[in-house]
Amino acid sequence: MAQSAKTKLADRWIQLFNGKDLTDWSVKIAGHPLNDNYGNTFRVEEGKLVVRYDQYTAFDEQYGHIFYKKPFSAYLLVVEYRFVGDQVKGGPGWAIRNSGAMLHGQAPETMGLKQDFPISLEMQLLGGDGKHERHTANLCTPGTNVVMNGKLFTPHCIDSNSKTYAGDQWVHAEALVLGDSLVKHIVEGDTVLSYEKPQIGGGNVIHYDSAVKKDGQLIREGSISLQSESHPVEFRKVALFDLSPYMRKPNELRAVLRQLQNRR
């Protein structure tokens, strides 16, 4: 690829997190109105977007998400994350060293006051506990279903085939999302899970507006958000490459994807 083309590709990267503040992001925590960042849950420390619970007395199922300001349809999302510290008092056992990047989600302003998760696809991020195998970049489906191996997949979660990342090491994870067709989860350069035809359906989300949950509807675009699920987590990079200009140009899309793969 010519140097000018490489420069053009570099220009399509969007740094969703600017490393300085939470400009362009909004917060929705269960039981709190939009943009009530209860307990200063989401904050910036030393150039990182972090999730903290030092101002909580107990978790009390106050699941939270921080949303980027605009929806996307086709993109490569890159996050670099790590888990630190101890889970806050009252957090569920399954949420130890557990966070996630929500893809193709509903807009935060359409969520109910007590709604726990946005209707979305979750690239679940798990950290090892030093005892058990815990894959990362798994799939969970609050209010959604997907197609896997040609069949509708309706269980709530499925593990990827990633390795376990224990301790406080940084992990590089990516989500390749191509509208309502293909989604891939990628960890440290390896594709660890893929599925197709994301669509609204199923359960595992509560207190939502029924007008928003149109079961069977394919999801072509949506919000991107990061979770607070009771364990402190840090993100040092949240970036996105916009692939939407190439979706009707298959040859160009393939070339761009090869270039993105080769950058790793």
Rosetta blueprint (number, residue, H / E / L):
1 M L
2 A L
3 Q H
4 S H
5 A H
6 K H
7 T H
8 K H
9 L H
10 A H
11 D H
12 R L
13 W E
14 I E
15 Q E
16 L L
17 F L
18 N L
19 G L
20 K L
21 D L
22 L L
23 T L
24 D L
25 W E
26 S E
27 V E
28 K E
29 I E
30 A L
31 G L
32 H L
33 P L
34 L L
35 N L
36 D L
37 N L
38 Y H
39 G H
40 N H
41 T L
42 F E
43 R E
44 V E
45 E E
46 E L
47 G L
48 K E
49 L E
50 V E
51 V E
52 R L
53 Y L
54 D L
55 Q L
56 Y L
57 T L
58 A L
59 F L
60 D L
61 E L
62 Q L
63 Y L
64 G E
65 H E
66 I E
67 F E
68 Y E
69 K L
70 K L
71 P L
72 F E
73 S L
74 A E
75 Y E
76 L E
77 L E
78 V E
79 V E
80 E E
81 Y E
82 R E
83 F E
84 V L
85 G L
86 D L
87 Q L
88 V L
89 K L
90 G L
91 G L
92 P L
93 G H
94 W H
95 A H
96 I L
97 R L
98 N E
99 S E
100 G E
101 A E
102 M E
103 L E
104 H E
105 G E
106 Q L
107 A L
108 P H
109 E H
110 T H
111 M L
112 G L
113 L L
114 K L
115 Q L
116 D L
117 F L
118 P L
119 I L
120 S L
121 L E
122 E E
123 M E
124 Q E
125 L E
126 L E
127 G L
128 G E
129 D L
130 G L
131 K L
132 H L
133 E L
134 R L
135 H L
136 T L
137 A L
138 N E
139 L E
140 C E
141 T L
142 P L
143 G L
144 T E
145 N E
146 V E
147 V E
148 M E
149 N L
150 G L
151 K E
152 L E
153 F E
154 T L
155 P L
156 H L
157 C E
158 I E
159 D L
160 S L
161 N L
162 S L
163 K L
164 T L
165 Y L
166 A E
167 G L
168 D L
169 Q L
170 W L
171 V E
172 H E
173 A E
174 E E
175 A E
176 L E
177 V E
178 L E
179 G L
180 D L
181 S L
182 L E
183 V E
184 K E
185 H E
186 I E
187 V E
188 E L
189 G L
190 D E
191 T E
192 V E
193 L E
194 S E
195 Y E
196 E E
197 K E
198 P E
199 Q E
200 I E
201 G L
202 G L
203 G L
204 N L
205 V L
206 I L
207 H L
208 Y L
209 D L
210 S L
211 A L
212 V L
213 K L
214 K L
215 D L
216 G L
217 Q L
218 L E
219 I L
220 R L
221 E L
222 G E
223 S E
224 I E
225 S E
226 L E
227 Q E
228 S E
229 E L
230 S L
231 H L
232 P L
233 V E
234 E E
235 F E
236 R E
237 K E
238 V E
239 A E
240 L E
241 F E
242 D E
243 L L
244 S H
245 P H
246 Y H
247 M L
248 R L
249 K L
250 P H
251 N H
252 E H
253 L H
254 R H
255 A H
256 V H
257 L H
258 R H
259 Q H
260 L H
261 Q H
262 N H
263 R L
264 R L
